[in-house]
Amino acid sequence: SPRRPGPPDGGWGWMIVAGCFLVTICTRAVTRCISIFFVEFQAYFGQDYARTAWIHSIVDCATMLCAPLGSLISNHVSCQVGIMLGGLLASAGLILSSFATSLEHLYLSLGVLTGLGFALCYSPAIAMVGKYFNKRKALAYGIAMSGSGIGTFILAPVVQLLIEQFSWRGALLILGGFVLNLCVCGALMRPIALKEDHKTTPEFLEQDYVPKTQKQDLNRMPTCSPLIKAWSHQCLCYCSWKEYDFLLMPGFMVLAVSVLFMAYGCSPLFVYLVPYALSVGVSHHQAAFLMSILGVIDIIGNVTFGWLTDRRCLKKHRHFCYLFAVGMDGLCCLFLPVLHTFPLLVPFSFTFGYFDGAYVTLIPVVTADVVGTSSLSSALGVVYFLHAIPYLVSPPVAGWLVDTTGSYTASFLLCGFAMIFSSALLCSARLAKKIQRRHLRPLSSDTGPKPHSWTNGAIAYSVTAELDQKDVEFLAAGTNSYSKR
């Protein structure tokens, strides 16, 4: 297909948004609703908090740990194939989980298999939205990511009802059929070719390390995958480096470290909100309703923050909006241990849900601002990969603290401080970068070397005044024009 000069910011892009919306419902919302099964699993298998919490941890960990695999399939095979395959795996995992006879069975089926299926769907679908939108990127992501909130709002009471009517086995079986809708979402992900996509065959053929005879052979080959055309050790190494060269960017490094602490803080709350509410005397339906409130307010956070950060006044401050939302969620976790009644837990669900939706929307936007659109799919795969270890460790650690101390206070305080530290780290790095730029600006304007430039046809050259005049004359020889600025 012909390459577009830039993202269309509409058209079929809205169908991509709709597909990503459904993907987030079938992946993130279903993952959140697994916490509703927590009490059922604990009672049926007779295990403690820490061992039961591993189920939710392994689902989240597998989803994020295998995110780079989803990006790899999306980049080199097809986004459509990857999402459809992920839908089949996730559905199979949920269906097999309905026949579980032990927690270890659930670790493998509901944890590993379903998590792997979600991984193949999640990051490629989110990256596709970034390829179709530029000017309205935050709004598009706000709508797409709101599927997590609206899915939680609808599925939480529905799952509770299914458990009461068909037991937890029947509820998992029905969820397995529901997750098959990921295959429909994959069919909507029509690929798009942009001029800024730099991983193309001509670029490989221009490199010095490709032998001349190999270039001639590759040029005679029919049109096929760039990966097949450049099938040599050197070209593969170059391809891999071009896909992941953003890993050495200082801005991405700081974002990655902050994501580690943010992921550690946010995961346990979705696992333990319902058990905590039940422990302070809230009924089962009211506890499920708290998850519904959190989900529907999550939608408002998705859309409103997406719309606000697309405005001209806030577009340049997306990083600070992101860290503000993460910090507010951390404060909410710090106050949670003193909330012991349903009327007090409702405002908590409102506040935490809103800012959770806000920063989830801004994760791909901030990542795109750091690495650019051409590397977004690979970068998102790495960012979600970084969620894996915190998602795996934090719920069992929180469960161990509950088993040891007999209360949820230590667990929620640790989550709150982790998220606040994540926000403070990113804020400090951004402020340090601004101060550095402010100090370097006068030096570059006063003492910087004066550049010389000339043109040769359509090609422009530039050197500095540090070159000798003979060097300048030699370089300028044969050019059409030369000027000194």
N, C-alpha and C positions, 0 to 999 in steps of 0.2 A: 504494500500500500504506500502511496506517496507520503512523504514526511511533511508534517505540519510545522509551521514556524513556531508555534506555541500552543499551550493547552486551549481547547475551545471554550472553556468556562460555560458550558451549557450543552444543549443538544443531547446526545446519547449519554453525556456525563451524568445527567440526572437519573438515568437508569442504572448507572454504575453506583450512584449514591444509594438508590433503592436496594440494589443487590448487597452492598456493604451493610446497609441497615439490617437486612435479614440475616446476614452473616453474624453480626454482633448479637442479635437475638438468640440465634442457635448456638453460639459459642459462649460468650461472656455471661449472658443472662442464665443459661442453663447451668453454667459453672457456679454462679452465685446461688442458685436454687438447690444445689447439692447440700448446702448447709441446713436446709429444712429436713433432709434425711439424717442429719447427724444424730439426733436423739433416737430415731428409729434403729439406726445401725448399732448405736451404743447399747440399747436395750436388748436387741435381738442376739448380738454376739457376746454381750456381757464383758465388754472391754472398757478401759479407762479413756480419759479425754485424749491423752497424747497419742495412743495407738489409733484411735478412731479418726483423729485429725489428719493422719497421714493420707487418707483417701483424698480429701480436698487438696492437700499439699501436692500430691503426685499429679493430679489433674492439671493444676496451675503450672507446676514445674515442667511437665511434659509439653504443655502448650507453648510456653516461652522458650524452653530449651531447644525445641525443634523448629522454632521460628525461622532460623537461617535456612533450614531444609526447605521450608515453604517458599522462601525467597529464591532459593536456587532452582527449584522446579519451575517457579513462575518465570524466572529470567531465561532459562535455557530450554524449557519444554513449552509450557503454556499455562497462563493463569487459570484458564478454564479447566484444564485437565487437573491441575493441582487442587482446586477447590472441590471438584467433583469427587476425586479420590479421597480427600479429607472427609467429605460428607459420608461416604460409604464406611470408612474406618470408624468414625465417631458413632455412627448408628450401630455398627456391629458391636462396639464396646459397650454401649448402653444396653443393648439386647442381651448380650452375654452376662452383664452384671445382674440382670433380673433372675439369673439362675445361680447366683453366688451362694456358696456354703461356708465361706470363711472370709475374714478381712483380707487375707492374702490374695484370694480370688478377686476381690474388689480392687486391690492395689493394681493388679495387672489389667483387668478388663476396663473398669471405670477410670482408673488412674492413667496407665500407660497408653492403652489403645485409644480410648476416647480423647485423651490429651494430645496424642499424635495427630489424630484426625482434625482436631481444632487448630493445631499449629499449621497444617497445610492450607487452612482456609483463611486464618485471621490476618496475618501480615500481608499476603498478596492482595487481599481485597482492600485493605486500607491503603496500600501503595497505589492501587489503580485510581483511587479518588484523587490522590496527589498529581497523577499524570493528566487528569482531565480538567483540573481546576488550578488557577493561579490567583486571579484577583479576588475571587470569592472562595478561596480555599478553606478558610476557617469556618465559614458558614456551612460549606459542603460537609466538612468533617463533623461539625456540630450535629447536623441532621443524621449523618451516617452513624456516628457513635451513640446517638440517642437510642439506638436499638437496644443497647445494654440496659438502659433505664426502663424503657417501656416494656421490654421483655420481662424484666424482674417484676415490674408492677403487675403484669398480667399473670405470669407464670407462678409467682409465689403463692397466691391463694389457690390457684388451680392445682398446683402440685400438692398442697396440703389437703385439698378435697380428694384428689386421686389417691393419696395415701390412705385416707379414711375409707374410701369406697373399695379400693382394689389392693390394699396393702402396698408396702414399698416396692415389692417385686412388680406388681402391675403398673405402678407409676413409672418405674424405670423402663418397662417395655413400651409404654405409650410415648415416653420421651424419646426412645430410640426411633420410633416411626416419625416423630416430629422433626428430629434432626436431619432426616433424609432430605428435607427442603434445602439443605446446603447444595445439593446437586443442581437444583433449579437456580440458585444464586450464581453458581459457577457458569451456567449457560449465558448469563447476562454480561459477563466480563469480557466484552469485545476489546481486543488489544488495539493500541494506538501507537503510531510511530511519530516521534518528535525529532526535530533537527538536533536538539541538544543531547540526544542519546548517542554517546560517543563510542559505544562498544559495537562497532560495525566492521565488516570485512575490509573495506578500503583502508581503514586505519591499521589493521594488521599488515596489510600488504605494503604499506609505506615504511614499516620499521626496518632498520638496518640488519636486525638479526635474522630476518627471513631470507633464505638464499634466493638468488635470482631464478634458478631453475624451478624452485618451489613456487615462487610468485607466478611464473608462467603457467605451471600446472594448475594452480588454484584459479587463475583467471579463466582457464578453459573449462572449469567445472561448471555444471548447471547451477542455477540458484538454489541454495539450500541453507541450512543453519550456519551462522558464522562460526559456531563452536566446531562443526565438522570441517569446514574449510580451513581453519587454522589449527588442524590437529597435529600439533608438534609440542614438544616439552616447553620450548621457549615461549610460544604463543599462549599456551595455557597459563604459564606463570605470569605473563604480562596481563592476560585477561583477569586472573584472580587479583592481581595487584590493583588494576584499574577499578575493579569492583569494590575493593575494601581499602583504598588509599586514604579514605576519610578517617580511619582509625588513628592516624597520627596527628589529626587536627586537635590543637589544644582545647578548642571550644567543645568538640565532641567528647574529649576525655573527661572534662568537668561534668558535662551532662550525663555521661555514663555512670560516674561515681555517685552523683546525686540520685540517679534512678535506682541504684542498689539500695540506698537507705529508704527511699520513698516506697519501693516495692515491699521492703520488710515491714514497714509500718501499716500499709493499707490492707494486706491480705488477712491477718487474723480477725479483723472486725467482721468481715463477711462470714467467717466461720462461726464466730462466737456470739454474734448479736442475738440470735434466736435462743441459744442456750442460756445466755446471760439474762435475757428478759424472762425466761421461764424460771430461772433461779430466784428472781426477786418477786415472784408471785403473779406474773402476767400470764394470761391464758394462751393456749396454743394458737387460737385464731388471731388474738391480738399480736402475738409475736410474729406470725406470718404477715400481719398487716403492717408491722414496722418495716419489714423488707419491701412490701409494696410501696409504702410511702417513700422509702429511700430510692426505689426504682423510678417512681414518677417524677420526683424532684430532680433526680439524676438527668432526666430528659430536659428539664428546664435549664439546668446547668450546661448541658451540651449545647443547646440551641442558642441561649442568650449569650454565653461566653463566646461561642463561635461568631455570632453576629457582631458583638461589641468589639472583638479584636480584629474584625475586618474594617472597622471604621478608621478613618485617617488619623484620628487623635491617638488611637491605641495600637495601630498596626506596628509601629516601631517599638512598642513596649510589650510584645508578646511574652518574652522571657519573664518579665516581672509579673505579668498576670498569672503565668504558670506557677511561679514560686509562691505568689501570694495565696493561690488556691491550695497548694500543697501544705503551706504553713497553717492555713485555717483548718484543714482537716486534722492536722496534728494537734491543734488546740482542742478540737472537739473530742479527740481520744483522751486527752488529759482530764476533761470534765466528766467523761462517761461513768467512772466508778462511783460518783456521788448521786447518780440518777437512779432512783429505786422504784419509781412508779411509772405506769403507762403514760399519764399526761406529761411527765418530764422527758420520757424517752421519745415522744413524738417530735418535739422541737429538735432534739438531737438528730433524728432521722432526716428532718428537713435540711438542717445545716450541713451535715456530713454528706448527704446525697447531692446537694447543690454543688459543693466545691469538688466532690469526687467527679461529677460529670464535667466540671470546668477543666480540671487538669488533664483528664483522660482525652478530652477533645484537643487540647493543646499539645499533647505529646508528639503526634505526627507533624503538626504545624511547626513546632519549635525544632524538631529534627530536620525538617525540610529547610528551614532558615539557616541551619548550621551547615548541612552537607550539600544542599542543592537538590533539585528534582531528579536529576539523572541517577543519583546514588541513593534515592529515597528508599527503594525496595530493600536493598542490602542493608542500609542503615537501620531501618525499622526492624529487620530481622535480628540485628545485633542488639538493638535497644530492648526488644522483647525477650531476647535470649538472656539479657542481664537480669530480667525479672525472675529467671528460673530458680536460682539458688535461694534468694530470699523467700520466694513463694513456697519452696520445698521445706525450708527450715523454720520459718516464723510460726506457722500454726502449731506444729508439734512443740516448739519451745514455749509458746503461750500455753498450750495444754499442760506441759510439764510444770509450769509455774502455777497453774490452777490446781493441779494435783498436789503440789508441794505446799502452797500457802493456804489453800482452801478458799481462795477468793480470786476475782478477776482483776483486782487493782493493779498488781505488778505487770500483768500482761498488757493492759491498756496503756499504762504509763510508758512502758517500753516502746509501744507502737507510736505514741504521740511524740516522744522525744526523737525517735528515728525520722519521722516526717519533718519535724521542725529543723533538725540538723540538715536534712536534704535541702530544704528551702534556704537555710542560712548559707550553706556551702555554695549554692548556685548564685545567690545574691552577692556574696563576697567576691566571687570570681568575676561577675559582671561589673561590679564597682571598680575592682582592680584594673580591669581592661579599659574602662573609661578614663581612669586616672592616668594610666600609661599613655593612652592616646593624647590626652590633654598636655602631657609633658613633652611628648615627642613632636607635636605639631609645630611649636615655635622653633625647635631645632631644625626641623626639615625645611621650614620656610626661610630661615636665616642663613644656615650654613650648608644647605644641600647643594650638590653640584648642579650646574646648569646643563640641561640636556640639549643635545643637537639632534635634529631629525631630518630625514630626507625621504623621498618616495621613489620607488622604481615600479612604474605601472600602478598596479593596485596594491602593492606591498609597501608598508610604511616601516621605516627603521628608526631606531632611537639609540643614542649613545650619550654619555655624560661628558662634561667638560674635562674630566680627568684624563681622557685620551689625548695623546699628542696630536698636534696639527697634522703631522704626516700620516698618522693612523686614520684620522678623519678624512683626509684627502684620498687615501687609498680605498677606504670603504665607500666613499662617495663616487669613486670613479665609475663611469658608465651609467650613472643615474640620470633621470630626467630633470630633477630639480633638487636643490639643497638650500636649506634655510637654517638660520641660527635663532633660537628663541631664548 
